[in-house]
């Protein structure tokens, strides 16, 4: 057996899957809500899940990190955790695959069909990540972009046959695109994270540090404390 695992925290939950690449069989696909990006529970949860199948971290020979789009904190947490797991182990491979790729497999798209993944960016804006079914393989297709209710260009939506999104973003999407349009979206409760394991669509040549944030992290220079003579 060749065990391959995938881990993703691009949304508000941790998604963890394991499969045997030789038989193409998914061993498990589990999810856990991440409250406040609590990293302390992540590793114990993963170890306990593997233990249920009489496995350990040492049995996994390949790790795939979901590279987004997602929050800065969640994506960095996954990349750091997997980097630590594989550190010093030359027999273990680590790579990244865009999380959006997995969502593309959740819709019944045929060869040539274009898919739009919609994600809540907060601030009353949405991110559109374009995907395409190319011979059964879901791939990125064009540049992703952010829009609001005021900047929405309806003509930009015409190439897409399917629209997918997380159920948690339904209210935000309806508020920007309207209730009627929202009814046409194929909402998913969870990211089908096991799809990342079988995808050959490595993000940025598969480098685990190449992540796609919904919004870039910002850094504010700390204000200097005014010193006063006493």
C-alpha positions as CSV (number, residue, x, y, z in Angstrom):
1,X,0.0,0.0,0.0
2,X,1.0,3.6,-0.6
3,X,-0.8,5.9,1.8
4,X,-1.3,9.5,0.8
5,X,-3.0,12.1,3.0
6,X,-4.5,15.5,2.4
7,X,-5.1,18.3,4.9
8,X,-7.0,21.5,4.3
9,X,-8.2,24.5,6.4
10,X,-9.2,26.9,3.6
11,X,-12.7,27.2,5.1
12,X,-14.0,27.2,8.7
13,X,-13.2,23.6,9.3
14,X,-10.3,21.2,9.1
15,X,-10.6,18.5,6.4
16,X,-8.4,15.4,6.6
17,X,-8.3,12.5,4.2
18,X,-6.3,9.4,3.6
19,X,-6.2,7.1,0.6
20,X,-4.2,4.2,-0.9
21,X,-2.8,5.6,-4.2
22,X,-2.1,2.1,-5.5
23,X,-5.7,0.9,-5.2
24,X,-7.3,4.4,-5.5
25,X,-9.3,3.6,-2.4
26,X,-10.2,6.4,0.1
27,X,-9.6,5.1,3.6
28,X,-11.3,8.0,5.4
29,X,-12.4,11.6,4.9
30,X,-13.2,13.5,8.1
31,X,-14.0,17.0,9.2
32,X,-13.7,19.1,12.3
33,X,-14.8,22.6,13.0
34,X,-12.0,25.1,13.7
35,X,-13.0,27.5,16.4
36,X,-10.8,30.5,16.4
37,X,-8.2,28.6,14.3
38,X,-7.3,26.5,17.4
39,X,-4.2,24.8,16.3
40,X,-3.7,22.8,19.5
41,X,-6.3,20.3,18.7
42,X,-5.3,19.6,15.1
43,X,-2.4,17.2,15.5
44,X,-4.1,15.1,18.3
45,X,-7.2,14.8,16.1
46,X,-5.2,13.6,13.1
47,X,-3.2,11.1,15.2
48,X,-6.4,9.8,16.8
49,X,-8.0,9.4,13.4
50,X,-5.1,7.5,12.0
51,X,-5.0,5.3,15.1
52,X,-8.6,4.2,14.4
53,X,-7.2,2.5,11.3
54,X,-4.1,1.1,13.0
55,X,-1.9,3.7,11.3
56,X,0.5,6.5,12.3
57,X,2.2,9.5,10.7
58,X,5.1,7.2,9.7
59,X,2.8,5.2,7.4
60,X,1.9,8.2,5.2
61,X,4.3,8.5,2.3
62,X,2.8,11.6,0.6
63,X,1.1,14.7,2.0
64,X,-1.0,17.2,0.1
65,X,-1.8,20.6,1.5
66,X,-4.8,22.5,0.3
67,X,-3.4,25.8,-0.9
68,X,-6.6,27.8,-1.1
69,X,-8.0,30.2,-1.8
70,X,-8.5,30.6,2.0
71,X,-7.6,32.5,5.1
72,X,-4.0,33.4,5.8
73,X,-4.1,31.7,9.2
74,X,-5.6,28.4,8.0
75,X,-3.4,28.0,5.0
76,X,-0.2,28.8,6.9
77,X,-1.2,26.4,9.6
78,X,-1.6,23.5,7.2
79,X,1.7,24.3,5.4
80,X,3.6,24.6,8.6
81,X,2.2,21.4,10.1
82,X,2.9,19.3,7.0
83,X,6.4,20.8,6.6
84,X,7.1,19.8,10.2
85,X,5.8,16.2,9.6
86,X,8.0,15.6,6.6
87,X,11.1,17.4,7.8
88,X,14.1,15.2,7.6
89,X,12.2,12.3,5.9
90,X,13.6,11.9,2.4
91,X,11.1,9.1,1.7
92,X,8.1,11.3,2.1
93,X,6.7,13.7,-0.5
94,X,5.0,17.0,0.3
95,X,3.1,19.1,-2.2
96,X,0.2,21.6,-2.5
97,X,-2.9,21.5,-4.7
98,X,-5.4,24.4,-4.8
99,X,-8.4,23.7,-2.5
100,X,-10.7,25.0,-5.2
101,X,-9.8,22.0,-7.4
102,X,-11.5,19.7,-5.0
103,X,-14.7,21.8,-5.0
104,X,-14.8,21.5,-8.8
105,X,-15.2,17.8,-8.5
106,X,-18.4,18.3,-6.4
107,X,-20.4,19.4,-9.5
108,X,-21.5,17.2,-12.4
109,X,-19.4,19.0,-15.0
110,X,-18.5,17.3,-18.3
111,X,-15.4,17.8,-20.5
112,X,-15.1,21.4,-21.5
113,X,-17.6,22.7,-18.9
114,X,-16.5,25.8,-16.9
115,X,-17.2,26.1,-13.2
116,X,-17.1,29.2,-10.9
117,X,-16.3,28.7,-7.3
118,X,-17.7,31.5,-5.2
119,X,-16.3,32.4,-1.8
120,X,-17.2,35.0,0.8
121,X,-14.4,37.6,1.1
122,X,-16.2,39.5,3.9
123,X,-16.6,43.3,3.4
124,X,-19.6,42.5,1.2
125,X,-17.4,41.1,-1.5
126,X,-17.1,37.7,-3.2
127,X,-14.1,35.9,-4.8
128,X,-14.7,34.0,-8.1
129,X,-12.2,31.2,-8.8
130,X,-12.6,29.9,-12.4
131,X,-12.3,26.1,-13.0
132,X,-12.7,23.9,-16.1
133,X,-13.3,20.2,-16.6
134,X,-10.5,19.1,-19.0
135,X,-11.0,15.5,-20.0
136,X,-12.2,14.6,-16.5
137,X,-9.5,16.5,-14.7
138,X,-10.5,19.7,-12.9
139,X,-8.1,22.6,-13.6
140,X,-7.8,26.3,-12.9
141,X,-9.1,28.3,-15.9
142,X,-8.2,32.0,-16.0
143,X,-7.7,34.6,-13.3
144,X,-9.7,34.7,-10.1
145,X,-11.2,38.1,-9.2
146,X,-13.1,39.8,-6.4
147,X,-16.3,41.7,-6.9
148,X,-19.1,43.4,-4.9
149,X,-22.8,44.0,-5.6
150,X,-21.9,47.3,-7.2
151,X,-19.0,46.0,-9.4
152,X,-20.6,42.8,-10.5
153,X,-20.3,42.4,-14.3
154,X,-23.0,39.9,-15.3
155,X,-21.3,39.2,-18.7
156,X,-18.3,37.8,-16.8
157,X,-20.5,35.0,-15.5
158,X,-21.8,33.8,-18.9
159,X,-18.9,31.3,-19.6
160,X,-19.7,29.3,-16.5
161,X,-22.1,26.4,-16.7
162,X,-21.9,25.6,-13.0
163,X,-21.5,27.6,-9.8
164,X,-20.3,26.0,-6.6
165,X,-19.8,27.4,-3.0
166,X,-19.7,26.4,0.6
167,X,-23.0,26.3,2.4
168,X,-21.6,28.7,5.0
169,X,-21.3,31.4,2.3
170,X,-24.9,31.2,1.1
171,X,-26.2,34.3,2.9
172,X,-23.3,36.4,1.7
173,X,-23.7,35.2,-1.9
174,X,-27.5,35.8,-1.8
175,X,-26.9,39.3,-0.5
176,X,-24.6,40.2,-3.4
177,X,-25.9,38.2,-6.3
178,X,-29.6,37.9,-5.3
179,X,-31.8,35.2,-3.9
180,X,-32.8,33.8,-7.4
181,X,-29.2,33.4,-8.5
182,X,-28.3,31.9,-5.2
183,X,-30.8,29.1,-5.8
184,X,-28.8,28.0,-8.9
185,X,-25.6,27.5,-6.9
186,X,-24.5,23.9,-5.9
187,X,-23.7,24.4,-2.3
188,X,-21.4,22.0,-0.5
189,X,-21.4,21.3,3.3
190,X,-17.7,20.2,3.2
191,X,-14.7,20.3,1.0
192,X,-14.2,16.9,-0.7
193,X,-10.6,16.9,0.5
194,X,-9.8,13.4,-0.7
195,X,-10.0,14.8,-4.3
196,X,-6.8,16.7,-3.6
197,X,-5.0,13.4,-3.1
198,X,-5.7,12.1,-6.6
199,X,-5.3,15.5,-8.4
200,X,-2.3,15.9,-10.6
201,X,-2.9,19.7,-10.7
202,X,-0.1,20.7,-8.3
203,X,-0.2,24.4,-7.3
204,X,2.8,26.5,-8.3
205,X,4.8,23.4,-9.2
206,X,3.5,21.7,-6.0
207,X,5.5,23.9,-3.6
208,X,3.9,23.7,-0.2
209,X,4.7,27.3,0.6
210,X,2.9,28.7,-2.5
211,X,-0.5,29.6,-1.0
212,X,-3.5,31.5,-2.4
213,X,-5.1,33.8,0.1
214,X,-8.6,35.3,-0.3
215,X,-7.0,38.5,1.0
216,X,-3.3,39.1,1.3
217,X,-2.1,39.4,4.9
218,X,-1.4,43.0,5.9
219,X,1.3,44.3,8.1
220,X,1.1,47.5,10.0
221,X,4.2,49.1,11.4
222,X,3.9,49.3,15.2
223,X,3.4,52.9,16.3
224,X,6.3,54.3,18.3
225,X,5.7,54.9,21.9
226,X,6.2,58.5,22.7
227,X,8.9,59.0,25.3
228,X,8.5,61.7,27.8
229,X,10.9,63.1,30.2
230,X,9.8,62.9,33.8
